[in-house]
Amino acid sequence: MAFYADTMRQYDITFIEEIRDSSGTAFPKLCALMEGYNCLNSSRAGRSSSKEQYGVIYKKVSIVSMKDYNPDIQDRWERPPFQITFKRGNYTFTALVEHAKPDDAPKEMSALNALASNMSGNLVVLGDLNADCNYYTNKTDFKGSWFWALKTGTDTTTGNTNCTYDRMIFNSDMKNEYIASGVFSDGINSSISDHYLVWSEIKTGE
């Protein structure tokens, strides 16, 4: 857990997926190692007995609003999105995070696209969207003015694939503040996680 904390201290905001700890103790233990940061998490979601939560660890920003789409009465996602709006100084942006079910990636991406397209302001859609390789071949969503930060073919997992399952997709408003993105893989192997850390840098005017 110390490795996670040391890595996340390099960033102002970190989104964590697949928190499956039913006791609810693992995430608070991680947060306790993150001095100077605040933490929040979503409700537990999933259609099976295996439930997951999203977690957010952040500093230098305040939370304007949150929306947990779980439960979703339309049953559009296995693990419905978690929406958080942040503010730093005069800059406000919204993050919409989701962990897509691999076999349902096309359907879930379409629903996520419809949801995001009705939102305004600075927006980034992110998470393990399984939006590459055999899970998502058509890539018909988030077209036009949407900006996909990582090029398709960028390896975001510790397995033997070269798939860009993890995505950060910016709308045209937030793309104006985009600086760079990449994959952090130093020291990360399958014993630590099946995914690398993907990151983006944005300018907030400060």
MIGUMAR-825017 format. One record per residue (C-alpha): x, y, z; residue number from 0. Coordinates in steps of 0.001 Angstrom, whole numbers, plus 500000, padded with zeros to 6 digits. Layout:
! MIGUMAR-825017
+--------+--------+--------+------+
|     c1 |     c2 |     c3 | loro |
+--------+--------+--------+------+
|      X |      Y |      Z |  NUM |
...
+--------+--------+--------+------+
This chain:
! MIGUMAR-825017
+--------+--------+--------+------+
|     c1 |     c2 |     c3 | loro |
+--------+--------+--------+------+
| 500000 | 500000 | 500000 |    0 |
| 502963 | 502302 | 500588 |    1 |
| 503861 | 501961 | 496895 |    2 |
| 500413 | 503213 | 495897 |    3 |
| 500684 | 506173 | 498258 |    4 |
| 504186 | 507120 | 497091 |    5 |
| 503045 | 507002 | 493472 |    6 |
| 499870 | 509009 | 493987 |    7 |
| 501689 | 511806 | 495803 |    8 |
| 502995 | 512857 | 492397 |    9 |
| 499475 | 513927 | 491393 |   10 |
| 496874 | 516388 | 492650 |   11 |
| 493898 | 514142 | 491836 |   12 |
| 493821 | 510357 | 491541 |   13 |
| 490838 | 508229 | 490543 |   14 |
| 490824 | 504619 | 491719 |   15 |
| 488616 | 501846 | 490370 |   16 |
| 487788 | 498268 | 491349 |   17 |
| 487703 | 498824 | 495100 |   18 |
| 486184 | 495467 | 496043 |   19 |
| 486923 | 495416 | 499766 |   20 |
| 483546 | 494589 | 501322 |   21 |
| 484789 | 495512 | 504800 |   22 |
| 485268 | 499116 | 503722 |   23 |
| 488649 | 499362 | 505461 |   24 |
| 491212 | 499239 | 502625 |   25 |
| 490495 | 502645 | 501092 |   26 |
| 490577 | 504513 | 504448 |   27 |
| 493918 | 502833 | 505209 |   28 |
| 495295 | 504125 | 501919 |   29 |
| 493911 | 507586 | 502593 |   30 |
| 495600 | 507604 | 505995 |   31 |
| 498938 | 507433 | 504178 |   32 |
| 498067 | 510446 | 502018 |   33 |
| 498767 | 513357 | 504356 |   34 |
| 497450 | 516631 | 502966 |   35 |
| 494937 | 514912 | 500686 |   36 |
| 491186 | 514447 | 500932 |   37 |
| 489353 | 511268 | 500001 |   38 |
| 485877 | 510264 | 498903 |   39 |
| 484309 | 507189 | 497374 |   40 |
| 481178 | 506133 | 495528 |   41 |
| 478566 | 503595 | 496524 |   42 |
| 479191 | 499884 | 495896 |   43 |
| 477960 | 498846 | 492455 |   44 |
| 477657 | 495697 | 490355 |   45 |
| 475015 | 493223 | 489241 |   46 |
| 476694 | 490241 | 490893 |   47 |
| 477768 | 489605 | 494469 |   48 |
| 481128 | 491174 | 493600 |   49 |
| 480631 | 494906 | 494115 |   50 |
| 483033 | 497708 | 493285 |   51 |
| 483536 | 501319 | 494316 |   52 |
| 485275 | 504283 | 492767 |   53 |
| 487655 | 506263 | 494948 |   54 |
| 489034 | 509790 | 494572 |   55 |
| 492077 | 511176 | 496372 |   56 |
| 492687 | 514884 | 495858 |   57 |
| 494367 | 518102 | 497019 |   58 |
| 494554 | 521748 | 495861 |   59 |
| 490968 | 521588 | 494603 |   60 |
| 487550 | 521792 | 496209 |   61 |
| 484489 | 519697 | 495413 |   62 |
| 481612 | 521668 | 493921 |   63 |
| 479212 | 518770 | 493432 |   64 |
| 478990 | 514990 | 493114 |   65 |
| 476538 | 512618 | 491479 |   66 |
| 476495 | 508850 | 491887 |   67 |
| 474538 | 507211 | 489050 |   68 |
| 474195 | 503991 | 491040 |   69 |
| 471602 | 502548 | 491011 |   70 |
| 470727 | 503200 | 487386 |   71 |
| 467060 | 502405 | 486815 |   72 |
| 467763 | 501967 | 483084 |   73 |
| 470485 | 499408 | 483864 |   74 |
| 472833 | 500908 | 481281 |   75 |
| 476077 | 500029 | 483053 |   76 |
| 477400 | 497203 | 485206 |   77 |
| 479056 | 499838 | 487389 |   78 |
| 477314 | 503185 | 486790 |   79 |
| 479470 | 506320 | 486493 |   80 |
| 480544 | 508590 | 489322 |   81 |
| 480535 | 512310 | 488528 |   82 |
| 482554 | 514905 | 490436 |   83 |
| 482911 | 518618 | 489720 |   84 |
| 486123 | 520215 | 490999 |   85 |
| 487159 | 523834 | 491394 |   86 |
| 490550 | 525454 | 491695 |   87 |
| 490585 | 529221 | 491764 |   88 |
| 488303 | 530339 | 488956 |   89 |
| 488627 | 527080 | 487033 |   90 |
| 485914 | 524426 | 487275 |   91 |
| 485824 | 521029 | 485589 |   92 |
| 483836 | 517823 | 485816 |   93 |
| 485169 | 514266 | 485759 |   94 |
| 482911 | 511383 | 484765 |   95 |
| 484554 | 508101 | 485750 |   96 |
| 483384 | 504613 | 484793 |   97 |
| 484655 | 501027 | 484769 |   98 |
| 483032 | 499347 | 481780 |   99 |
| 482128 | 495676 | 481688 |  100 |
| 484386 | 494249 | 478956 |  101 |
| 481730 | 492259 | 477098 |  102 |
| 479337 | 495218 | 477207 |  103 |
| 481873 | 497909 | 476297 |  104 |
| 480132 | 499052 | 473064 |  105 |
| 476761 | 499386 | 474772 |  106 |
| 478189 | 501061 | 477865 |  107 |
| 480310 | 503460 | 475811 |  108 |
| 477256 | 504473 | 473787 |  109 |
| 475313 | 505185 | 476984 |  110 |
| 478265 | 507104 | 478422 |  111 |
| 478539 | 509152 | 475222 |  112 |
| 474849 | 510035 | 475389 |  113 |
| 475175 | 511091 | 479024 |  114 |
| 478328 | 513157 | 478488 |  115 |
| 476984 | 514853 | 475363 |  116 |
| 474217 | 516428 | 477439 |  117 |
| 476701 | 517964 | 479871 |  118 |
| 478242 | 521417 | 479514 |  119 |
| 481422 | 523080 | 480709 |  120 |
| 484865 | 521532 | 481064 |  121 |
| 484489 | 517742 | 481060 |  122 |
| 486727 | 514684 | 481023 |  123 |
| 485413 | 511123 | 480721 |  124 |
| 487857 | 508605 | 482112 |  125 |
| 488406 | 505146 | 483479 |  126 |
| 488940 | 501552 | 482479 |  127 |
| 486470 | 501807 | 479625 |  128 |
| 487780 | 498662 | 477891 |  129 |
| 487640 | 500844 | 474792 |  130 |
| 490098 | 499028 | 472560 |  131 |
| 491023 | 495722 | 470915 |  132 |
| 488367 | 492992 | 470753 |  133 |
| 486116 | 494589 | 473362 |  134 |
| 485544 | 497779 | 471387 |  135 |
| 486286 | 497574 | 467679 |  136 |
| 483984 | 500096 | 466007 |  137 |
| 484947 | 503142 | 468088 |  138 |
| 481814 | 505018 | 467081 |  139 |
| 481466 | 507082 | 470270 |  140 |
| 483001 | 510375 | 471397 |  141 |
| 483654 | 511541 | 467841 |  142 |
| 483865 | 515056 | 466418 |  143 |
| 485200 | 517588 | 468901 |  144 |
| 485993 | 514998 | 471586 |  145 |
| 489723 | 514529 | 472226 |  146 |
| 491123 | 511101 | 473162 |  147 |
| 494266 | 511834 | 475171 |  148 |
| 495984 | 508467 | 474692 |  149 |
| 496572 | 507114 | 471215 |  150 |
| 494976 | 503765 | 470457 |  151 |
| 497614 | 501069 | 470858 |  152 |
| 499122 | 502620 | 473975 |  153 |
| 499591 | 499785 | 476466 |  154 |
| 497763 | 500538 | 479718 |  155 |
| 497830 | 497083 | 481335 |  156 |
| 500464 | 494794 | 482822 |  157 |
| 499270 | 491805 | 480781 |  158 |
| 500478 | 490579 | 477408 |  159 |
| 498228 | 492850 | 475349 |  160 |
| 498991 | 496245 | 473832 |  161 |
| 495515 | 497633 | 474326 |  162 |
| 494428 | 501075 | 475460 |  163 |
| 491692 | 499941 | 477801 |  164 |
| 492132 | 502961 | 480064 |  165 |
| 490995 | 506236 | 478533 |  166 |
| 490832 | 509968 | 479193 |  167 |
| 488478 | 511729 | 476788 |  168 |
| 488167 | 515533 | 476898 |  169 |
| 485368 | 517646 | 475502 |  170 |
| 486251 | 520663 | 473358 |  171 |
| 486046 | 523077 | 476298 |  172 |
| 488488 | 521205 | 478509 |  173 |
| 490795 | 520329 | 475626 |  174 |
| 491830 | 523991 | 475659 |  175 |
| 493512 | 523407 | 479034 |  176 |
| 495095 | 520074 | 478104 |  177 |
| 498901 | 519967 | 478281 |  178 |
| 500042 | 516346 | 478162 |  179 |
| 499210 | 512755 | 479063 |  180 |
| 500956 | 509433 | 479427 |  181 |
| 501285 | 506093 | 481158 |  182 |
| 503201 | 505614 | 484414 |  183 |
| 504495 | 502033 | 484600 |  184 |
| 507640 | 502246 | 486751 |  185 |
| 507574 | 499482 | 489344 |  186 |
| 504055 | 498352 | 488432 |  187 |
| 503643 | 494657 | 487646 |  188 |
| 500859 | 492096 | 487891 |  189 |
| 501524 | 491537 | 491597 |  190 |
| 500614 | 495182 | 492229 |  191 |
| 497908 | 495830 | 489636 |  192 |
| 496697 | 494597 | 486259 |  193 |
| 496669 | 498209 | 485037 |  194 |
| 499276 | 500922 | 484816 |  195 |
| 498529 | 504441 | 485986 |  196 |
| 497410 | 506777 | 483205 |  197 |
| 497745 | 510518 | 483732 |  198 |
| 496932 | 513874 | 482205 |  199 |
| 498148 | 517371 | 482969 |  200 |
| 495884 | 520376 | 482561 |  201 |
| 496401 | 524068 | 483207 |  202 |
| 493973 | 525753 | 485559 |  203 |
| 495184 | 529327 | 485274 |  204 |
| 497191 | 529192 | 488479 |  205 |
+--------+--------+--------+------+
